[in-house]
Amino acid sequence: AQPARGPLPAHTRAAFAAVAARVGAEPGRRLLLDAGCGTADSTARIARAHPSHLVIGIDQSAARLAAVLEGRRPLPPNAVVVRAEVAAFWRLAREARWCFDRLY
């Protein structure tokens, strides 16, 4: 019944800020969340299946996301991937009043 009050990791705050800029630049765009996306293959598949949505892929592992984050594995234009702690990212999204059509 109590609100979450634990500290938010700095890298998750930075990741959220980057995604929030993208969400703010596309007002009204519907959102999908791919939590624990690993190498982001699932994020790319979801984005191709839902071209009208912005698909946000999140994983805590820099190693799993390396190919995407370093630009060696491109994503569809309606997808974004960040390294973040999922629970902390979710908390920030809730505070920002984001509504996701679906969580993967």
C-alpha positions as CSV (number, residue, x, y, z in Angstrom):
1,A,0.0,0.0,0.0
2,Q,3.0,2.3,0.3
3,P,4.6,4.0,-2.7
4,A,8.1,2.8,-3.8
5,R,10.7,4.9,-2.3
6,G,13.9,3.1,-3.0
7,P,16.7,4.8,-4.9
8,L,16.6,4.9,-8.7
9,P,19.8,3.9,-10.5
10,A,21.5,6.7,-12.3
11,H,21.8,4.8,-15.5
12,T,18.0,4.0,-15.4
13,R,17.2,7.7,-14.9
14,A,19.4,8.6,-17.9
15,A,17.8,5.9,-20.0
16,F,14.3,7.0,-19.0
17,A,15.2,10.6,-19.9
18,A,16.3,9.6,-23.3
19,V,13.2,7.6,-24.0
20,A,11.0,10.4,-22.6
21,A,12.5,12.8,-25.1
22,R,11.5,10.4,-27.9
23,V,8.0,9.9,-26.4
24,G,7.6,13.7,-26.0
25,A,8.6,14.2,-29.6
26,E,5.9,11.9,-30.8
27,P,2.8,12.9,-28.8
28,G,-0.1,10.6,-29.0
29,R,1.9,7.7,-30.3
30,R,0.9,4.4,-28.6
31,L,3.5,2.6,-26.6
32,L,4.6,-1.1,-26.2
33,L,7.1,-2.2,-23.6
34,D,9.5,-5.2,-24.2
35,A,10.8,-5.8,-20.7
36,G,13.9,-7.9,-20.4
37,C,14.5,-7.8,-24.2
38,G,17.9,-9.4,-24.2
39,T,19.6,-8.9,-27.5
40,A,16.5,-6.9,-28.7
41,D,15.5,-9.4,-31.4
42,S,12.1,-9.5,-29.8
43,T,11.9,-5.7,-29.8
44,A,12.6,-5.6,-33.5
45,R,10.0,-8.3,-34.2
46,I,7.4,-6.5,-32.1
47,A,8.2,-3.2,-33.8
48,R,7.8,-4.7,-37.3
49,A,4.4,-6.2,-36.2
50,H,3.2,-2.9,-34.7
51,P,4.5,-0.1,-37.0
52,S,2.1,2.5,-35.5
53,H,3.5,2.0,-32.0
54,L,6.7,3.1,-30.4
55,V,8.3,-0.1,-29.0
56,I,10.6,0.4,-26.0
57,G,13.0,-2.5,-25.3
58,I,14.7,-2.6,-21.9
59,D,17.4,-4.9,-20.6
60,Q,19.8,-4.6,-17.7
61,S,22.7,-6.3,-19.5
62,A,25.0,-4.0,-21.5
63,A,26.6,-7.2,-23.0
64,R,23.3,-8.5,-24.4
65,L,22.4,-5.0,-25.8
66,A,25.9,-4.3,-27.1
67,A,25.2,-5.0,-30.8
68,V,22.2,-2.7,-30.9
69,L,23.6,0.1,-28.7
70,E,26.8,0.2,-30.8
71,G,24.9,0.3,-34.0
72,R,25.9,-3.1,-35.3
73,R,22.4,-4.4,-35.3
74,P,19.9,-1.8,-36.5
75,L,16.3,-1.6,-35.2
76,P,13.1,-0.5,-37.0
77,P,12.6,3.2,-36.8
78,N,9.7,2.8,-34.3
79,A,11.9,0.9,-31.8
80,V,14.2,2.2,-29.1
81,V,16.3,0.1,-26.7
82,V,17.9,1.1,-23.5
83,R,20.0,-0.4,-20.7
84,A,18.0,0.0,-17.5
85,E,16.6,-1.7,-14.4
86,V,13.1,-2.7,-15.5
87,A,11.3,-2.1,-12.1
88,A,12.9,1.3,-11.8
89,F,12.0,2.2,-15.4
90,W,8.5,1.0,-14.8
91,R,8.3,3.3,-11.7
92,L,9.4,6.3,-13.7
93,A,6.9,5.5,-16.5
94,R,4.1,5.2,-14.0
95,E,5.1,8.6,-12.4
96,A,5.1,10.1,-16.0
97,R,1.6,8.6,-16.5
98,W,2.6,6.6,-19.5
99,C,0.1,4.0,-20.6
100,F,1.4,0.9,-22.5
101,D,-1.0,-1.0,-24.8
102,R,0.9,-4.2,-24.1
103,L,3.8,-5.5,-22.0
104,Y,6.0,-8.2,-23.4
